Amino acid sequence: MVYLITGGAGFVGSHLAERLLERGDEVLLMDNLSTGSMENIRHLKGEAKLEAIRKKMGGEFVYAGDSGADVVIWKAASAAVLTAVLRNSRRFICKRLACE
């Protein structure tokens, strides 16, 4: 099986990738590294069945069908949800009101 894990360089995603690779599965990791870290997947770097993709996911539609994956596991998330909501709310309001 081919698994696509978004947030693959995060704590949970990297451990899941490690387990899937141990089983013999192919793993595609997608992460924008906003909260994940290459350090979390460094030990997996030599794996033949691993492909790591650094991709910005914010505001874009990620079409998993293009990846060739059989299974998609969505682990991408903001670690600071409240901060992200407040920051994006201000941007939205400022665009509507044309403020700086």
Secondary structure, DSSP 8 states (H G I E B T S, - for coil): -EEEEETTTSHHHHHHHHHHHHHT-EEEEEE--SS--GGGTGGGTT-TTEEEEE---TTS---GGGGT-SEEEE----S-HHHHHHHHHHHHHHHHHT--
